[in-house]
Amino acid sequence: MKAPLRVGIAGLGVVGGGTVKLLAHARDLLRQRVGREIVVTAVSARDRAKARGLGCEDVPWVEDAADLATRNDVDVVAELIGGEDVARRVIEAAISQGKHVVTANKSLLSKHGTALARAAEERGVALAFEAAVAGGIPIIKALREGLVANRVTRVQGILNGTCNYILTQMEASGRSFHDVLAEAQVLGYAEADPTLDVGGFDTAHKLALLTSLAFGTEVDLEGVTTEGIERITPLDIVFAREFGYRIKLLGVASATARGVEQRVHPAMVPLDTPLADVSGVFNAIVTQSDYAGKSVFEGRGAGEKPTASAVVSDLVDIARGLRLPAFVRPAAELEEARRSPTDDRVGPFYLRFQVLDKPGVLSIISRGLARGGISIESMIQRGRAPGESVPIVMLTHESREGDLKAALSLIAEEEVIMEPPCMIRIERFQGDK
Ligand SMILES: NC(=O)c1ccc[n+]([C@@H]2O[C@H](COP(=O)([O-])OP(=O)(O)OC[C@H]3O[C@@H](n4cnc5c(N)ncnc54)[C@H](OP(=O)(O)O)[C@@H]3O)[C@@H](O)[C@H]2O)c1
């Protein structure tokens, strides 16, 4: 049998601790399948005194995680700390010492992924990050290996379990975003500072990585148009349902004639398409490619077991000697991302206007939309309350986003419009009805 693969683990929290446990739990299975053992030979975390119950108390402890890179008994450094400063130092040290790197750090990779991939390839080591996107779903492997002969044209995903949980609960209970968020924080499904999740930024980090894998472009986080779910109301969820949609926070990357379009925003998803049924903390991704067509991936996007499963799959690739470029093609050959402006996107939209209930309001709105070249497909006006605020809800035909935004900002200036109009994009899925 080959010599064991020796792993230094930096970070023993949810992902790092889970990885230690899975390597012990699946030890025999992995030995049979891989033909060699994968052993933890050194660990590092912040607090040495913390009781962790991981069964690795006898494994050598390293005070500064970056020093894992200089140990002779470490072949791979698993950076499972998170954040950007220490993590970057740990990964750069590992690469410069010729150690393979496994990480789950989407935030760091979304900003420095191209540079780190280049450095790793120059040094001839792996940079693997299956756990960074969609937890236990092997989407990186799917794009890097399974779909490698395809031209991928679109990736659409529910990539943040916290947002999906909140939207699912809002629909089930009719409660407001803030109510459900507060409950999610108590239950541990949302962070004390939820901005990264509910603001769409975590989804943007993951999408930037998927875009690079799918389209062969440099990781371009700044090219992702990002909106969160904070402004979604129970009313919009109810109207969405009446029109045959469900609201989801989506990350979408498309190859367009003008370049790569990357956007994160709440979207109306048709009820009869796969992403509509993905509920709670689950993640899902739909890819569209020229030979395989539509592929749908669904599973647990976070948590100890799913992320450990992903980290260990990367370790197994390294143990087997598989050395693939981090982003499908060699990092030096990744193309600069040509950004396709979101304003040029053409699609249908859901619009809600809170208006003063008085005669003539509807024609003010329709005139404003018509001036911008926006035509209306259907409309709901419900509940009369003369002199008070009532909703008027519309679906548009295919419209250019920039034109719609311009029309809405003019309409918003009308006296009868009581609050800024709500606009939610309707997402189409190729290959569906
Ligand atoms: N949690 C998930 O479901 C999930 C899913 C996908 C990706 N990720 C990513 O995985 C990474 C780790 O996340 P996590 O949820 O496992 O975080 P976590 O539970 O907070 O664990 C972080 C670990 O890093 C250690 N640490 C902090 N600062 C350190 C330092 N300066 N030097 C050495 N160790 C340090 C902590 O030590 P102490 O234990 O001593 O405090 C802790 O063990 C992040 O990049 C995250 O984005 C997480």
Ligand as a Chemical Component Dictionary entry (heavy atoms), coordinates in Angstrom:
data_LIG
# 
_chem_comp.id                   LIG 
_chem_comp.type                 NON-POLYMER 
_chem_comp.pdbx_formal_charge   0 
_chem_comp.three_letter_code    LIG 
# 
loop_
_chem_comp_atom.comp_id 
_chem_comp_atom.atom_id 
_chem_comp_atom.alt_atom_id 
_chem_comp_atom.type_symbol 
_chem_comp_atom.charge 
_chem_comp_atom.model_Cartn_x 
_chem_comp_atom.model_Cartn_y 
_chem_comp_atom.model_Cartn_z 
_chem_comp_atom.pdbx_ordinal 
LIG N1  N1  N 0  -20.080 26.146 8.301  1  
LIG C1  C1  C 0  -20.443 25.779 7.101  2  
LIG O1  O1  O 0  -21.471 25.101 6.901  3  
LIG C2  C2  C 0  -19.605 26.146 5.907  4  
LIG C3  C3  C 0  -20.048 25.752 4.618  5  
LIG C4  C4  C 0  -19.242 26.027 3.523  6  
LIG C5  C5  C 0  -18.067 26.703 3.692  7  
LIG N2  N2  N 1  -17.681 27.109 4.946  8  
LIG C6  C6  C 0  -16.409 27.814 5.059  9  
LIG O2  O2  O 0  -15.527 27.025 5.834  10 
LIG C7  C7  C 0  -14.625 27.861 6.553  11 
LIG C8  C8  C 0  -14.701 27.533 8.032  12 
LIG O3  O3  O 0  -16.030 27.744 8.467  13 
LIG P1  P1  P 0  -16.581 27.119 9.841  14 
LIG O4  O4  O 0  -18.067 27.262 9.761  15 
LIG O5  O5  O -1 -15.989 25.801 10.078 16 
LIG O6  O6  O 0  -16.026 28.199 10.874 17 
LIG P2  P2  P 0  -15.934 28.024 12.469 18 
LIG O7  O7  O 0  -16.846 26.960 12.949 19 
LIG O8  O8  O 0  -16.064 29.399 13.019 20 
LIG O9  O9  O 0  -14.434 27.515 12.696 21 
LIG C9  C9  C 0  -13.326 28.314 12.453 22 
LIG C10 C10 C 0  -12.121 27.629 13.040 23 
LIG O10 O10 O 0  -10.971 28.421 12.737 24 
LIG C11 C11 C 0  -10.218 28.589 13.929 25 
LIG N3  N3  N 0  -9.485  29.853 13.870 26 
LIG C12 C12 C 0  -9.960  31.104 13.955 27 
LIG N4  N4  N 0  -8.952  31.988 13.868 28 
LIG C13 C13 C 0  -7.825  31.262 13.749 29 
LIG C14 C14 C 0  -6.460  31.594 13.632 30 
LIG N5  N5  N 0  -6.058  32.859 13.630 31 
LIG N6  N6  N 0  -5.563  30.580 13.530 32 
LIG C15 C15 C 0  -5.966  29.294 13.525 33 
LIG N7  N7  N 0  -7.247  28.922 13.627 34 
LIG C16 C16 C 0  -8.165  29.907 13.749 35 
LIG C17 C17 C 0  -11.221 28.557 15.055 36 
LIG O11 O11 O 0  -10.528 28.205 16.243 37 
LIG P3  P3  P 0  -11.272 27.987 17.654 38 
LIG O12 O12 O 0  -12.115 26.742 17.472 39 
LIG O13 O13 O 0  -10.165 27.771 18.605 40 
LIG O14 O14 O 0  -12.072 29.204 17.899 41 
LIG C18 C18 C 0  -12.166 27.467 14.565 42 
LIG O15 O15 O 0  -11.712 26.213 14.927 43 
LIG C19 C19 C 0  -15.026 29.293 6.195  44 
LIG O16 O16 O 0  -14.252 29.719 5.116  45 
LIG C20 C20 C 0  -16.486 29.138 5.760  46 
LIG O17 O17 O 0  -16.896 30.150 4.871  47 
LIG C21 C21 C 0  -18.419 26.832 6.050  48 
# 
loop_
_chem_comp_bond.comp_id 
_chem_comp_bond.atom_id_1 
_chem_comp_bond.atom_id_2 
_chem_comp_bond.value_order 
_chem_comp_bond.pdbx_ordinal 
LIG N1  C1  SING 1  
LIG C1  O1  DOUB 2  
LIG C1  C2  SING 3  
LIG C2  C3  SING 4  
LIG C2  C21 DOUB 5  
LIG C3  C4  DOUB 6  
LIG C4  C5  SING 7  
LIG C5  N2  DOUB 8  
LIG N2  C6  SING 9  
LIG N2  C21 SING 10 
LIG C6  O2  SING 11 
LIG C6  C20 SING 12 
LIG O2  C7  SING 13 
LIG C7  C8  SING 14 
LIG C7  C19 SING 15 
LIG C8  O3  SING 16 
LIG O3  P1  SING 17 
LIG P1  O4  DOUB 18 
LIG P1  O5  SING 19 
LIG P1  O6  SING 20 
LIG O6  P2  SING 21 
LIG P2  O7  DOUB 22 
LIG P2  O8  SING 23 
LIG P2  O9  SING 24 
LIG O9  C9  SING 25 
LIG C9  C10 SING 26 
LIG C10 O10 SING 27 
LIG C10 C18 SING 28 
LIG O10 C11 SING 29 
LIG C11 N3  SING 30 
LIG C11 C17 SING 31 
LIG N3  C12 SING 32 
LIG N3  C16 SING 33 
LIG C12 N4  DOUB 34 
LIG N4  C13 SING 35 
LIG C13 C14 SING 36 
LIG C13 C16 DOUB 37 
LIG C14 N5  SING 38 
LIG C14 N6  DOUB 39 
LIG N6  C15 SING 40 
LIG C15 N7  DOUB 41 
LIG N7  C16 SING 42 
LIG C17 O11 SING 43 
LIG C17 C18 SING 44 
LIG O11 P3  SING 45 
LIG P3  O12 DOUB 46 
LIG P3  O13 SING 47 
LIG P3  O14 SING 48 
LIG C18 O15 SING 49 
LIG C19 O16 SING 50 
LIG C19 C20 SING 51 
LIG C20 O17 SING 52 
# 
